[in-house]
């Protein structure tokens, strides 16, 4: 029984240690978000954290599943720190969440009598140095609950 109890204690300690290493790595990669706010969320893949802490990506995935972190910006699911992104023409990396936020701002500021089409949104992003496909804009527009330009038009 003592050997069984020792094994359980060691397993719990290993789990705690793994979670701590993973969280420290996430904090290292997402420091701009924690210091400056949601607009500075960096694209991050689980593989990057796995490589950083020397674990398998599946272990990282299980470690962050159903876990939350209390930050100066509020409480966030650890899985929420893993986002994709794209690179702008000048080499800056932009997270997909920031692109969706920027698209919502464009639509909110548009002329309601002449709303922006998906192609015009693509052109505006291109002017800002971000290459997007029209179908990506359509997908994000649907995710954000934004109607097509025809349905947004106000007379």
N, C-alpha and C positions, 0 to 999 in steps of 0.2 A: 504493500500500500504506500509506503514511503517513496519507493521508486516511481510509482504511478503519480503520486502527488508532485514529486520533483520534476517529472516529465511535463506535467500540465503547467507548472510554474514557469519552466523554461520556454514552453511554447507560447505562453502569454507574453513573456518578456520579449521573445523574438518578434511577435506580431507588433508590439508597442514600438520596438526599435525600427522595424520596417516602416511603419506608418510615420514615425518621426522623421526618418531620412527622406521619405517621399514628400512630406509637407515642407521640409526645409528646402528641398530642391524646387518645389513649386514656388515658394516664396522668393527664391533667388531669381527664377525666370520671370516672375510676375511683379517684381519690385515696382516698376513704373505704375502699374494698376493700383497697388496698395498705397503708394505715396501720392499719386496725382488724380486717381479716380477712374471711372469706367471707360472714359475715352481712350485710356492708355493700356487697355487689355492687349497683351501680346499674343500672337499666334503661338500655340504650344501643342506639341504632340506628345502622347504618352511615351513614345519611343525615346524622345529627348530626355525625359525624366528617368526612364529605365536605364539609359546609357549613363546618365549622370550619377546615379546611385548604385549602378552595377547589379541591377535586377532584371528579370524577364519582364517584358511588357505586360504579360498576363498577371503577374504578381502586382504590378503597379495598378492595373485595372481593378483587381479584387481589393487592393488596399484602400482605394479611394471610393469604392462603391458604398453608397448610403452613409457617407461621412461628410461632416460640415466643419467649416472653420469660421471662428469669430474673428473678424478683422476690423480695423478702424473704419472701414466702409460698410460694415454690416456683416450679417451671417451669410455665407455662400457655400453651396455644395462644392466639394473638392473637384468633382467631375466638370463643373462649370468653368474651371480655369483652363481646360483643354479645348482650344478653339483652333480652327483653321484660319488661313489668311492668304493674302496675295502681296506681291511686291509692286510698288509704284515705279514709274519711269525713273525716278531719282534714287531708287534703291531702298526706300523706306518700306518697312513691312507693316501692313494694315490688316487687322483682324476682320473676319467676316461680319462680326457683330457691329463693328464701327461702320462698315459699308452699309449695312441695313439701316443703322441710325441716320447716317448721312442721306440715304435715299428718302427716308421718312421726312427729314428736314426739307429736302428739295420739293417733295410733293406738298407739304404743308405750306410752303412759301410760293407755290405756283399761282399763276393767274387762273382763277376758277372758270373763267369764260374760255380759256384756251389752255387746258391742262397738258402736261408733258406726256408724250407717248413713251413707251419703253425705249424706243430708238433714241429719242431726245435725251432721256436719262443716261443712256450709254454714252452719248456724245459729251454730256456734261462731266461724267466721270473721266472720260478720256482727256478732257481739257484739264482735269485735276491730276492727270498722270496715272489713273487707274484703268487698266484694261479689263472690261467685263463683256461677256456675251449678252445679247438681248434676252436669250432664254434664262440666263441667270437673274437678270433684272426682273423678268416676269415671275420667276420662282420666288424671289425675295418679296416682291410686291404681294403675292398671294399669301406668303407666310405672315406678312405684316397686316393682312386684312385690308389692303388698299385695292379698290376697284380699278378696272381698266380706265384709260383716259376718256373713253366714250361715256362711261357711267359716272365719271367724276365731273363732267362738264355741267356747268350751271348757266342757265340762260338769263 
